[in-house]
Amino acid sequence: MSAIRPDIPQSLPATTPAGPSAQAKAAQAAFFRAALNEVQATAPRPQSAQTAQTAAAIEPEQPRLPRPGQLLDIRV
């Protein structure tokens, strides 16, 4: 085991602020507020049970194709 060099400081100097600045926090808050307002402004489309039933009736149910590598059993 090697010895710790004595010329290395025990802790890093605190030259940078602990967290983001007030301006950065305000910009983040404004960004997320605008994103939330945009999402809330668009009303979700109501889906009825009829549309799901008609879509299922149109497409016959087929078995899924296996994915490549699905049956591989790799152990390390």
Backbone hydrogen bonds in HBPLUS format (Angstrom, degrees):
<---DONOR---> <-ACCEPTOR-->    atom                        ^
c    i                          cat <-CA-CA->   ^        H-A-AA   ^      H-
h    n   atom  resd res      DA  || num        DHA   H-A  angle D-A-AA Bond
n    s   type  num  typ     dist DA aas  dist angle  dist       angle   num
A0025-LYS N   A0021-SER O   2.98 MM   4  6.29 158.9  2.03 151.3 157.3     1
A0026-ALA N   A0022-ALA O   2.95 MM   4  6.13 155.8  2.01 145.4 151.7     2
A0027-ALA N   A0023-GLN O   3.01 MM   4  6.22 154.5  2.08 144.8 151.6     3
A0028-GLN N   A0024-ALA O   2.96 MM   4  6.20 158.1  2.00 149.3 155.0     4
A0029-ALA N   A0025-LYS O   2.94 MM   4  6.14 160.1  1.98 147.9 153.5     5
A0030-ALA N   A0026-ALA O   2.96 MM   4  6.13 158.4  2.01 146.8 152.4     6
A0031-PHE N   A0027-ALA O   2.98 MM   4  6.16 155.7  2.04 145.2 151.9     7
A0032-PHE N   A0028-GLN O   3.01 MM   4  6.27 167.7  2.02 156.2 158.0     8
A0033-ARG N   A0029-ALA O   2.89 MM   4  6.03 153.8  1.96 147.0 155.0     9
A0034-ALA N   A0030-ALA O   3.00 MM   4  6.14 163.1  2.03 148.4 152.3    10
A0035-ALA N   A0031-PHE O   3.01 MM   4  6.28 155.1  2.07 146.7 154.1    11
A0036-LEU N   A0032-PHE O   2.92 MM   4  6.07 159.8  1.96 147.2 152.2    12
A0037-ASN N   A0033-ARG O   2.92 MM   4  6.13 160.9  1.96 151.3 156.7    13
A0038-GLU N   A0034-ALA O   3.02 MM   4  6.18 152.2  2.10 143.6 150.8    14
A0039-VAL N   A0035-ALA O   3.06 MM   4  6.31 155.2  2.12 146.5 152.8    15
A0040-GLN N   A0036-LEU O   2.88 MM   4  6.05 162.4  1.91 153.6 158.7    16
A0041-ALA N   A0037-ASN O   2.96 MM   4  5.96 135.3  2.16 138.1 149.0    17
A0053-GLN N   A0049-ALA O   3.07 MM   4  6.29 151.2  2.16 144.9 152.9    18
A0054-THR N   A0050-GLN O   2.90 MM   4  6.13 160.3  1.94 157.3 162.2    19
A0055-ALA N   A0051-THR O   3.10 MM   4  6.13 153.4  2.18 139.3 146.2    20
A0056-ALA N   A0052-ALA O   3.14 MM   4  6.26 151.5  2.22 137.9 145.3    21
A0057-ALA N   A0053-GLN O   2.99 MM   4  6.16 143.5  2.12 141.4 151.5    22
A0058-ILE N   A0054-THR O   3.07 MM   4  6.20 143.5  2.21 141.9 150.1    23
A0059-GLU N   A0055-ALA O   3.31 MM   4  6.46 166.3  2.33 148.5 150.7    24
A0070-GLN N   A0067-ARG O   3.14 MM   3  5.33 154.3  2.21 134.2 130.2    25
A0072-LEU N   A0069-GLY O   3.31 MM   3  5.26 164.6  2.33 103.1 107.5    26
